[in-house]
Amino acid sequence: MKLIHIAVVAFLGASLATTAFAQPAQPGMGPGSGMGPGSGMGQGAGQNSKAGRFGWNNNNTTGWALMTEEERAANQAKMRAVTTYDECKLLQDENHKTMEARAKEKGVKLPPPRQNGCNVMKARGFIK
């Protein structure tokens, strides 16, 4: 009887594993879905080739949690449009002041970004 139970459990486990591994690949997901050919995120992705190679998020955008989705999208578009480090810093400082005021208004402390997006963009050669 125990042998039958073990066989049933093994069969069900193998069935579930096969189903999970047999899923069709989706763009940008799963192992090997980096920025290589066919990912749709490399050179020429979107209107600006920086679009798929650098992401703005709570790690590098001051006040990310205080922004609406529309504000985040607008901030990302502005950052993608910069071509120099000085332009980037100007936008970054402008956003920081806006978010500082919003944080003060809401009575919360504005956490600093974990990394400086302008420094990263410059180091990767996206801006001069």
C-alpha positions in Angstrom: 0.0 0.0 0.0 2.8 2.4 0.9 4.4 1.7 -2.5 1.2 2.8 -4.3 1.1 6.0 -2.3 4.8 6.7 -3.1 4.2 6.0 -6.8 1.1 8.3 -6.9 3.0 11.2 -5.2 5.9 10.7 -7.5 3.6 10.7 -10.6 1.8 13.9 -9.4 5.0 15.6 -8.7 6.5 14.8 -12.1 3.2 15.9 -13.8 3.3 19.3 -12.0 7.0 19.8 -12.7 6.5 19.0 -16.4 3.6 21.5 -16.7 5.6 24.3 -15.0 8.7 23.8 -17.2 6.6 23.5 -20.4 5.3 27.1 -20.3 5.9 29.1 -23.4 8.6 31.7 -23.2 7.5 35.3 -22.8 9.6 38.3 -23.8 11.7 39.7 -21.0 11.0 36.8 -18.6 12.9 33.8 -17.5 16.5 32.7 -17.6 18.7 34.2 -20.3 16.3 37.1 -20.8 19.0 39.8 -20.5 19.6 42.6 -22.8 20.8 40.4 -25.7 19.5 40.1 -29.2 15.8 39.5 -29.4 15.0 40.9 -26.0 13.5 44.0 -27.5 15.4 46.1 -25.0 18.8 46.7 -26.6 20.0 49.3 -29.1 17.2 51.2 -30.7 14.5 50.2 -28.2 11.8 52.8 -28.2 12.6 56.4 -29.2 15.8 56.5 -27.2 18.3 53.6 -26.9 18.7 54.4 -23.2 15.1 53.3 -22.6 15.8 49.7 -22.1 19.2 49.9 -20.5 18.6 52.0 -17.5 15.6 52.1 -15.1 14.5 54.9 -12.8 13.1 53.6 -9.6 13.1 54.0 -5.8 16.9 53.2 -5.8 17.8 56.2 -7.8 14.9 58.7 -7.7 14.3 60.9 -4.7 10.6 60.8 -3.6 9.7 57.8 -5.8 7.1 56.6 -3.3 5.5 60.1 -3.2 5.0 60.3 -6.9 2.0 59.3 -8.9 2.4 57.0 -11.9 2.1 60.0 -14.2 4.8 61.9 -12.4 7.1 58.9 -12.5 6.6 58.5 -16.2 7.2 62.3 -16.8 10.3 62.2 -14.6 11.6 59.2 -16.6 10.9 60.8 -19.9 12.8 64.0 -18.8 15.8 61.9 -17.5 15.9 59.9 -20.8 16.1 63.2 -22.7 19.1 64.6 -20.9 22.4 64.5 -22.8 24.9 66.0 -20.2 25.7 65.4 -16.6 24.8 69.1 -15.8 21.3 68.7 -17.3 20.8 65.5 -15.3 21.9 67.1 -12.0 19.6 70.1 -12.7 16.6 67.8 -13.2 17.6 65.7 -10.2 17.9 68.8 -8.0 14.6 70.2 -9.2 12.9 66.8 -8.4 14.6 66.6 -5.0 13.2 70.1 -4.0 9.7 69.2 -5.2 9.7 65.9 -3.3 11.2 67.5 -0.2 8.3 70.0 -0.1 5.8 67.2 -0.7 7.3 65.0 2.1 7.2 68.0 4.5 3.6 68.6 3.6 2.7 65.0 4.3 4.8 64.9 7.5 7.2 62.2 6.3 11.0 62.1 6.1 12.3 61.9 2.6 14.8 59.0 2.3 17.8 59.6 0.1 18.2 57.6 -3.1 20.4 54.5 -2.7 22.4 55.5 -5.8 22.8 58.7 -7.9 21.1 58.1 -11.2 23.2 60.8 -12.9 26.5 59.2 -11.8 25.3 55.8 -13.0 24.3 57.2 -16.4 27.6 59.0 -16.8 29.6 55.9 -15.7 27.7 53.8 -18.3 28.3 56.4 -21.0 24.7 57.4 -21.5 25.5 61.1 -20.8 28.7 63.2 -21.1 
